[in-house]
């Protein structure tokens, strides 16, 4: 069984230190929902409030229509996977996976426990290590044991707190694919905490970007990356270049003027933002186009890095702003350090923010955190 999680006006503090002021969110049944944000933003605190490991100073937490605030953690029907695996070093893989079944309120027959344990060891591809102790397992194998142990009890909710942060880069990619595949197969409502943007985008149905105890935006990975709600989200999700600019109205049409006198027509602005104003432009490295015919923002190549498929260029604009540009690598073409070029922008993809960065001024921004937009 899977559930919908609803949180209304959550409040969390430690003494006089408020971690979460007033947070509400609805997590859909069966979805892979990620809490993403920098260290100290409140994401793990919120996860532990759902689990029952942290006290709740205010607000209501629901699994479907059941309020869980006062329900003991052991009775919330959750599976938990921790950053440090938290598997028992003195138990074999089989006994670690079976551990949760032995401590269920409903007593299971030994044959049923064995069958259930075998099923989830096979699902996680650890059945061949059934009699090994954790010290003889790799980090990835230990995390598979932890995941099998969390799922074997058939919980309503799976909670995962930075589960891949202790693995090397290759194993992280392998395990995130495994976790996503298993979650889709089981269909369990999953809340996942990470500070790794790429990881979040790879596994999630929806992402909640958090900062300072507040949700900044909720949406699909594509929606958040392509149309961030504010400057914090734009800067935190992936790489971006920030350039000061100005919207200038000419004969009823908006033009964007940026460094070096480069000006382009803008057709993506919201109707109410069609006015003269100073703005901050977010241009992702792949949204710049290198141009040699003199049209665009003038820039100087500082350095470059070859990364197989792409070339990463580090440039400096004439006003001193540093920018990065990513272009597909050519067989026999590479810009030289010190070379002068111009940069055009893919106008339909760039994002334009008000001067304080609090909101995106272009059309197409969706935010499930805004009342009325959550489906």
Residue, then its C-alpha position, 0 to 999 in steps of 0.5 A: x500500500x502507498x499513501x499521500x502525505x500532507x503537511x499543513x503549516x509545519x513548525x520546527x524549532x530548537x529552543x529559540x532557533x526556528x528551523x522551519x517557520x510555516x511549511x505546507x506540502x502535499x506529496x502524491x501517492x506513489x511518487x518519488x519526491x525529493x527535498x533538495x537544498x543546501x546544508x542547513x535548509x531544513x530538509x533532513x529536519x522535515x524528513x525526520x518529522x515525517x518519520x517521527x524522529x523529531x518532535x513537531x512544534x506546530x502543524x499537522x502531518x497526515x498519511x492519507x486522512x490519518x493524522x500521524x503527529x502522535x503516532x509512534x514511529x514504529x507504528x507509522x509503517x515507514x521504511x528508512x534508509x540512512x546516509x551511513x547505512x545503519x546495518x548491523x555489523x554482527x549480522x549476516x546480510x540475510x539477518x539484516x534484511x530479516x530484522x524488520x520482519x522480526x519486529x513487526x506488530x503482526x507476528x510472521x511465521x518463519x517460512x513467511x519471513x524467509x520467503x519475504x527476505x529471499x524476495x527482497x534480497x533477489x530484488x536488490x541483487x544481494x542474494x548471493x551475499x546472504x551469509x556474508x557480514x557487512x565488513x565483507x561488502x562494498x559500500x554499494x552492496x551495504x546500501x542495497x542491504x539497507x534498502x532491502x531491509x527498509x522495503x521488506x516490511x512493505x511500508x506505506x512510505x520510504x524515507x531516504x536521507x542522503x543515501x548515496x553521499x558515502x559512495x564514489x561517483x560511479x557507484x552513486x550513478x549505479x545506485x540512483x538508477x537502482x533506487x529509481x527502478x526499484x521505486x517504480x517497480x514497488x510503487x511506494x511513496x518515497x521522500x528522498x533528501x539530497x543536496x546533489x542537484x544531478x542526483x535529484x534530477x535523475x531520480x525524482x518525479x518532483x523536486x521541492x527546492x528548499x532554502x532557510x526552512x522554506x520551499x522555494x519551488x516544487x515541480x518536475x526536474x525539467x520545469x525547475x531547471x528550465x523555468x526556475x521560480x526565483x534566482x535562488x532556484x536558478x543558481x542552485x539547480x545546475x550551473x548558470x551565468x548571472x548578468x545584469x540587464x535592463x528591459x527597455x520598451x520601444x514602440x510597445x515591444x520589449x528589448x533586453x539590453x545587457x553588457x557591451x550594448x547587446x540588445x535583443x527583442x524579448x517575447x517571453x515576458x509576462x504581460x504585466x512585466x512589459x515595462x522599463x526595469x532593471x533585471x538579472x538575466x540567468x543564462x545557462x552555459x548551454x544557452x550561449x552561442x559562440x559567434x565570430x561575426x561581431x554580433x552579441x556580448x563581447x567576451x575574452x576566452x580565459x581558459x577551456x576544458x575538454x570533457x569528451x562530448x563537450x568543451x567548457x569555456x571560461x570567459x570574461x565579459x568586458x564589464x568584468x563578469x565571469x561566464x561559462x559556456x558549454x559547446x559540443x566539442x569539435x574534432x579540430x576546433x578549440x578557442x584559444x586563451x585570450x581569443x576575442x569572441x561574441x556571445x549570442x543568447x538563446x532568447x526563448x530559453x533564458x530566464x529574466x528575474x526582477x532586480x532582487x531575484x525574488x521572481x521570474x518575469x517570463x512566461x511558463x513558470x510553474x510552482x506546485x508550492x503556490x496555492x491552486x497550482x498543485x494537482 
